[in-house]
Amino acid sequence: MAKERKSFPLRLDPEIYQAIEQWAGDEFRSVNAHIEFLLRESLRKSGRLKRGPATPQGADGDGGNKD
C-alpha cells in the first residue's frame, strides 16, 4: 500500500519558482515532483535520509499536472 503524501502550502520567491519551473520542464517533471526530487537528493547527500529507491512510486509526476 502506498504511503499517504503530506500536503502543505509553500511560498517561494518568484525568481526561484521560475528557475525550478524551467529546470523541472527540462527534466520532464512537474514542479512539485522536481522539488521533492531535489529535497530527497539533498537529504540523502547529507545522510539524513537512508538510501533507497530514487523516488517513491508516483513521485516522478503528479498525473500530468504541470504546476
C-alpha positions as CSV (number, residue, x, y, z in Angstrom):
1,M,0.0,0.0,0.0
2,A,1.3,3.4,-1.0
3,K,2.2,6.0,1.8
4,E,-0.1,8.9,2.2
5,R,1.7,12.1,0.9
6,K,1.8,15.2,3.1
7,S,0.3,18.3,1.6
8,F,1.3,21.8,2.7
9,P,1.5,25.3,1.3
10,L,4.9,26.6,0.2
11,R,5.8,30.2,-0.5
12,L,8.7,30.8,-2.9
13,D,10.4,33.9,-4.3
14,P,9.1,34.2,-7.9
15,E,12.6,34.1,-9.3
16,I,13.3,30.8,-7.5
17,Y,9.9,29.4,-8.7
18,Q,10.7,30.3,-12.3
19,A,14.1,28.7,-12.1
20,I,12.6,25.5,-10.7
21,E,9.8,25.5,-13.2
22,Q,12.3,25.7,-16.1
23,W,14.5,23.0,-14.6
24,A,11.5,20.7,-13.9
25,G,10.4,21.2,-17.6
26,D,13.9,20.3,-18.8
27,E,13.7,17.1,-16.8
28,F,10.1,16.3,-17.8
29,R,8.8,16.6,-14.3
30,S,6.1,18.7,-12.6
31,V,7.3,21.5,-10.3
32,N,6.0,19.6,-7.3
33,A,7.8,16.3,-8.3
34,H,11.1,18.2,-9.0
35,I,11.0,20.0,-5.7
36,E,10.5,16.6,-4.0
37,F,13.3,15.1,-6.1
38,L,15.7,18.0,-5.1
39,L,14.8,17.7,-1.4
40,R,15.3,13.9,-1.5
41,E,18.7,14.1,-3.1
42,S,19.8,16.8,-0.7
43,L,18.6,14.7,2.3
44,R,20.4,11.6,1.0
45,K,23.7,13.5,0.4
46,S,23.6,14.9,4.0
47,G,22.9,11.5,5.5
48,R,19.5,12.5,6.8
49,L,17.6,10.1,4.6
50,K,18.6,6.4,4.2
51,R,19.4,5.2,0.8
52,G,16.7,3.5,-1.2
53,P,14.8,3.9,-4.5
54,A,15.5,7.2,-6.2
55,T,11.8,8.2,-5.9
56,P,8.8,6.6,-4.3
57,Q,6.2,5.2,-6.7
58,G,4.4,8.1,-8.3
59,A,6.8,10.8,-7.2
60,D,8.2,11.5,-10.7
61,G,4.9,13.1,-11.7
62,D,1.5,14.1,-10.5
63,G,-0.9,12.8,-13.0
64,G,0.4,15.0,-15.8
65,N,-0.4,18.2,-13.9
66,K,2.2,20.8,-14.5
67,D,2.2,23.2,-11.5
